[in-house]
């Protein structure tokens, strides 16, 4: 017998233990079955839209850096520059974390980039927070 269940300490040794394990697996599959159908997926999407706090959240942070970009522990330092950003956290079990940093690029600076590097590089500045 091949052990394809790495999360179990050992394989069932008797037919009764094997039947019990089979019932457990069938129950787990029954719980997942709705997600393999369109209505189940739509129900999940509806639940996500109705309860967004269960699936993602945003946390605000502030780092204090000196002119060289080195993090300062004391924000009262005269050289401290505040860098405010948000972290978007998607999911709970294995969360995906993305930092969102709003920046301001003056129109003249963008025009200089277009003149110096072409529209391809300047077009890269049209990035939204979610990559859309």
C-alpha positions as CSV (number, residue, x, y, z in Angstrom):
1,X,0.0,0.0,0.0
2,X,1.3,3.5,-0.9
3,X,1.0,6.1,1.8
4,X,-0.4,9.2,0.0
5,X,-1.7,10.7,3.2
6,X,1.4,12.6,4.6
7,X,-0.7,14.2,7.3
8,X,-1.5,10.9,9.1
9,X,0.9,9.4,11.6
10,X,0.4,5.9,10.2
11,X,-1.7,3.9,7.8
12,X,-4.8,2.1,9.0
13,X,-3.9,-1.4,10.0
14,X,-7.3,-3.1,10.1
15,X,-10.2,-3.1,7.7
16,X,-12.3,-1.3,10.3
17,X,-9.8,1.5,10.7
18,X,-9.6,1.8,6.9
19,X,-13.4,2.0,6.6
20,X,-13.4,4.7,9.3
21,X,-10.7,6.7,7.4
22,X,-12.7,6.3,4.2
23,X,-15.8,7.7,5.9
24,X,-13.7,10.7,7.1
25,X,-12.4,11.4,3.6
26,X,-15.9,11.1,2.1
27,X,-17.2,13.6,4.6
28,X,-14.4,16.0,3.8
29,X,-15.1,15.6,0.0
30,X,-18.8,16.2,0.6
31,X,-18.0,19.5,2.3
32,X,-15.9,20.6,-0.7
33,X,-18.3,19.3,-3.4
34,X,-20.3,22.6,-3.6
35,X,-17.1,24.5,-4.5
36,X,-16.7,22.4,-7.6
37,X,-20.1,23.6,-9.0
38,X,-20.9,27.0,-10.4
39,X,-23.6,27.7,-7.8
40,X,-21.2,26.9,-5.0
41,X,-18.6,29.2,-6.4
42,X,-21.2,32.0,-6.8
43,X,-22.3,31.5,-3.2
44,X,-18.7,31.8,-2.1
45,X,-18.2,35.0,-4.1
46,X,-21.5,36.4,-2.7
47,X,-20.3,35.6,0.8
48,X,-17.0,37.3,0.2
49,X,-18.7,40.4,-1.1
50,X,-21.2,40.5,1.9
51,X,-18.4,39.9,4.5
52,X,-15.3,41.5,3.2
53,X,-13.7,41.7,6.6
54,X,-13.5,37.9,6.7
55,X,-11.3,37.9,3.6
56,X,-9.2,41.1,3.5
57,X,-8.1,44.0,5.6
58,X,-5.9,47.1,5.4
59,X,-3.5,48.2,8.1
60,X,-1.7,51.6,8.1
61,X,2.0,51.9,9.0
62,X,4.5,54.7,9.3
63,X,8.3,54.3,8.9
64,X,10.7,57.0,9.8
65,X,13.8,57.2,7.5
66,X,16.8,59.5,7.4
67,X,18.1,61.1,4.1
68,X,20.0,57.9,3.3
69,X,16.9,55.7,3.6
70,X,17.9,54.1,6.9
71,X,15.1,53.3,9.3
72,X,15.1,55.4,12.5
73,X,13.9,54.1,15.8
74,X,13.3,57.6,17.2
75,X,10.7,59.5,15.1
76,X,11.6,62.7,17.0
77,X,15.0,62.9,15.3
78,X,15.4,66.1,13.3
79,X,16.4,64.1,10.1
80,X,13.4,61.8,10.3
81,X,11.2,61.7,7.2
82,X,7.8,60.0,7.7
83,X,6.9,57.4,5.1
84,X,3.3,56.4,5.4
85,X,1.9,53.3,3.7
86,X,-0.9,50.7,3.9
87,X,-0.6,47.0,3.9
88,X,-3.4,45.0,2.2
89,X,-3.8,41.5,3.7
90,X,-5.8,39.1,1.6
91,X,-6.9,35.8,3.2
92,X,-6.4,34.4,6.7
93,X,-5.0,30.9,6.5
94,X,-2.1,31.8,4.2
95,X,-2.4,35.6,3.9
96,X,-1.0,37.4,0.9
97,X,0.4,40.8,1.9
98,X,1.0,43.7,-0.4
99,X,2.2,47.2,0.5
100,X,0.4,50.1,-1.0
101,X,2.4,53.4,-1.1
102,X,0.6,56.4,-2.7
103,X,3.1,58.6,-4.5
104,X,2.8,62.0,-6.2
105,X,4.6,62.5,-9.4
106,X,4.3,66.1,-10.8
107,X,3.2,66.4,-14.4
108,X,6.4,68.1,-15.4
109,X,8.5,65.2,-14.0
110,X,6.4,62.7,-16.0
111,X,6.9,64.8,-19.2
112,X,10.6,64.8,-18.5
113,X,10.6,61.0,-18.2
114,X,8.7,60.8,-21.5
115,X,11.2,63.0,-23.3
116,X,14.2,61.3,-21.8
117,X,13.2,57.6,-21.8
118,X,10.2,57.4,-24.2
119,X,6.6,56.7,-23.6
120,X,7.2,53.1,-22.7
121,X,8.8,53.9,-19.4
122,X,6.5,56.8,-18.6
123,X,3.5,54.5,-19.3
124,X,4.8,52.3,-16.5
125,X,3.9,55.1,-14.1
126,X,0.2,54.4,-14.8
127,X,0.0,51.7,-12.1
128,X,-3.0,51.5,-9.9
129,X,-2.7,50.1,-6.3
130,X,-4.2,46.8,-7.4
131,X,-2.3,46.4,-10.6
132,X,-5.4,47.0,-12.8
